[in-house]
Amino acid sequence: MLIDSVDLDYTALRILYSERADIYYRPAMRLVDRLAFSNEAAAEEAMVTIESGETSFDELVEDRGLALSDVDLDTVTEADLDDAGPGVFALAEPGVVGPLPSSIGPALFRVNAILVEQITPYEEALPDLREDLANQRARRVIDGEIAPLDDLLAGGAT
């Protein structure tokens, strides 16, 4: 009943939108595996064998005595990959790229899936923001009225 009577200002709605940036903005991400090598030459040789069809990324992982879970980086942003980020994010579709620099040495990166950036503009989020802010303010009005009502009831009012 109080929701329609509470005042909502533009600034409060903008602040709420900013506070919920993680809901309304998701950066581009990739599902990535990383297989590191001891040196650049070994990484280049491995990439040549993949490109020629002699072996696959999975076979290289197995040959090193690793499981796929050992090379799985999960979902990453370009910034998460440091210097390798631009090379990995340059792929337009899933595949293997490298060798690229990584924190553990030259590596081949396999992109398993591409998740595009998602942005919900303020104007699209506005109906939800208004509803949530109005609910918050109505609850505060109710909370402010509880103590005086309790006092009245304690004094015998019905």
Backbone torsions as a table, in degrees:
resi	resn	phi	psi	omega
1	MET	NA	-30.5	-176.6
2	LEU	-86.5	-17.8	-174.4
3	ILE	-55.2	-42.3	-178.0
4	ASP	-71.1	-16.5	-176.5
5	SER	-97.7	-8.3	-179.6
6	VAL	-83.1	146.0	179.5
7	ASP	-89.1	135.1	176.5
8	LEU	-120.8	125.8	179.7
9	ASP	-106.6	156.7	-177.4
10	TYR	-56.3	-43.5	-177.4
11	THR	-62.2	-44.2	180.0
12	ALA	-64.5	-37.7	178.2
13	LEU	-66.9	-41.6	178.0
14	ARG	-64.1	-41.0	178.5
15	ILE	-63.2	-44.4	178.9
16	LEU	-62.1	-40.7	176.9
17	TYR	-60.7	-43.9	179.4
18	SER	-65.4	-40.4	179.4
19	GLU	-64.0	-26.5	-178.5
20	ARG	-103.8	27.9	-177.8
21	ALA	-55.0	-35.9	-179.3
22	ASP	-67.1	-20.4	177.0
23	ILE	-84.1	-39.7	-172.9
24	TYR	-94.3	-7.3	177.8
25	TYR	-139.3	124.3	173.7
26	ARG	-125.6	119.1	-178.5
27	PRO	-68.5	164.7	174.3
28	ALA	-61.0	139.6	-178.9
29	MET	-138.8	162.8	176.9
30	ARG	-134.7	145.9	169.9
31	LEU	-91.3	116.1	-167.0
32	VAL	-130.1	143.6	168.4
33	ASP	-113.1	146.1	179.9
34	ARG	-131.2	127.0	176.3
35	LEU	-118.2	111.5	-176.5
36	ALA	-90.9	154.9	179.8
37	PHE	-127.9	162.0	-177.1
38	SER	-72.2	-26.3	179.1
39	ASN	-152.4	168.0	-176.9
40	GLU	-62.5	-40.2	-178.0
41	ALA	-62.3	-43.3	179.2
42	ALA	-64.5	-39.7	179.3
43	ALA	-66.8	-41.4	178.6
44	GLU	-64.5	-41.9	178.6
45	GLU	-61.8	-42.2	178.6
46	ALA	-63.5	-40.3	179.6
47	MET	-65.4	-38.3	178.0
48	VAL	-62.4	-41.0	-179.8
49	THR	-67.8	-32.3	176.7
50	ILE	-70.9	-46.6	-178.3
51	GLU	-63.5	-33.4	-179.5
52	SER	-81.4	-10.3	-179.9
53	GLY	86.2	5.5	179.3
54	GLU	-66.4	-32.4	-178.2
55	THR	-148.3	173.3	177.6
56	SER	-120.9	167.9	177.2
57	PHE	-59.4	-43.7	179.5
58	ASP	-60.1	-41.2	179.9
59	GLU	-66.3	-38.5	176.6
60	LEU	-61.6	-40.6	178.7
61	VAL	-63.2	-47.9	-179.7
62	GLU	-63.5	-40.8	-179.9
63	ASP	-61.2	-26.6	179.9
64	ARG	-87.8	1.0	179.3
65	GLY	77.3	24.2	-178.8
66	LEU	-109.1	159.2	172.2
67	ALA	-100.5	158.5	178.6
68	LEU	-59.3	-30.4	177.8
69	SER	-65.7	-23.7	178.9
70	ASP	-72.6	-25.3	-177.0
71	VAL	-107.2	-1.5	-177.4
72	ASP	-75.6	120.6	175.6
73	LEU	-94.3	-7.7	-178.3
74	ASP	69.9	-147.3	-177.1
75	THR	-88.0	125.0	-177.0
76	VAL	-132.3	155.0	171.6
77	THR	-96.4	170.1	178.9
78	GLU	-60.4	-40.3	180.0
79	ALA	-64.9	-31.3	179.4
80	ASP	-62.6	-25.7	-175.2
81	LEU	-94.6	4.2	178.9
82	ASP	52.0	-125.6	-175.0
83	ASP	-66.9	-24.0	179.9
84	ALA	-80.4	-15.8	-176.2
85	GLY	-51.6	-53.3	-179.0
86	PRO	-59.1	-38.9	179.6
87	GLY	-67.3	-42.2	179.8
88	VAL	-68.1	-42.1	-177.0
89	PHE	-78.9	-7.1	176.1
90	ALA	-75.5	-19.8	178.8
91	LEU	-66.5	130.3	179.8
92	ALA	-86.2	-16.4	178.1
93	GLU	-147.7	164.7	-179.0
94	PRO	-55.4	146.0	-179.4
95	GLY	169.6	-171.8	-178.9
96	VAL	-110.8	138.6	179.2
97	VAL	-136.4	149.5	176.1
98	GLY	143.4	-175.8	-0.8
99	PRO	-72.7	144.1	178.2
100	LEU	-129.3	153.8	179.4
101	PRO	-69.6	145.0	175.5
102	SER	-144.3	172.2	-178.9
103	SER	-66.3	-16.4	-179.3
104	ILE	-115.6	17.1	177.7
105	GLY	113.5	178.3	179.4
106	PRO	-57.8	139.1	-174.3
107	ALA	-145.2	155.5	168.9
108	LEU	-99.0	139.0	-180.0
109	PHE	-117.8	130.7	174.5
110	ARG	-108.7	123.0	176.3
111	VAL	-93.3	118.3	-178.1
112	ASN	-92.3	-28.8	-179.9
113	ALA	-157.0	150.5	179.5
114	ILE	-115.9	121.6	177.2
115	LEU	-108.4	118.3	-176.7
116	VAL	-77.6	157.0	178.1
117	GLU	-62.4	139.7	177.2
118	GLN	-126.4	123.6	178.7
119	ILE	-124.8	127.6	172.3
120	THR	-101.8	110.3	-178.6
121	PRO	-63.0	155.5	-179.9
122	TYR	-51.9	-43.9	-177.0
123	GLU	-61.1	-36.5	178.3
124	GLU	-74.9	-32.2	-179.0
125	ALA	-81.0	-17.1	-173.1
126	LEU	-53.6	-45.6	178.9
127	PRO	-57.8	-43.5	178.5
128	ASP	-67.1	-40.2	179.2
129	LEU	-62.4	-44.0	179.4
130	ARG	-61.0	-45.2	-179.2
131	GLU	-62.3	-46.8	-179.1
132	ASP	-65.0	-43.5	-179.6
133	LEU	-66.9	-40.4	178.1
134	ALA	-63.0	-40.9	176.9
135	ASN	-62.1	-44.0	179.1
136	GLN	-60.8	-46.0	-177.3
137	ARG	-68.6	-38.0	178.0
138	ALA	-63.9	-39.8	177.4
139	ARG	-62.3	-39.4	178.4
140	ARG	-64.6	-38.0	177.6
141	VAL	-62.8	-45.1	179.6
142	ILE	-63.1	-45.0	179.1
143	ASP	-59.5	-36.7	179.4
144	GLY	-70.0	-21.2	-178.7
145	GLU	-95.3	-10.6	-176.7
146	ILE	-65.5	-48.9	-177.0
147	ALA	-60.1	-48.3	178.2
148	PRO	-62.1	-36.7	178.5
149	LEU	-67.9	-40.4	175.7
150	ASP	-60.2	-40.6	179.4
151	ASP	-63.4	-42.4	179.6
152	LEU	-63.3	-45.0	179.6
153	LEU	-64.1	-39.5	178.4
154	ALA	-65.0	-29.1	179.5
155	GLY	-84.2	-0.1	175.9
156	GLY	107.5	-2.8	179.0
157	ALA	-65.7	151.5	178.0
158	THR	-119.4	NA	NA
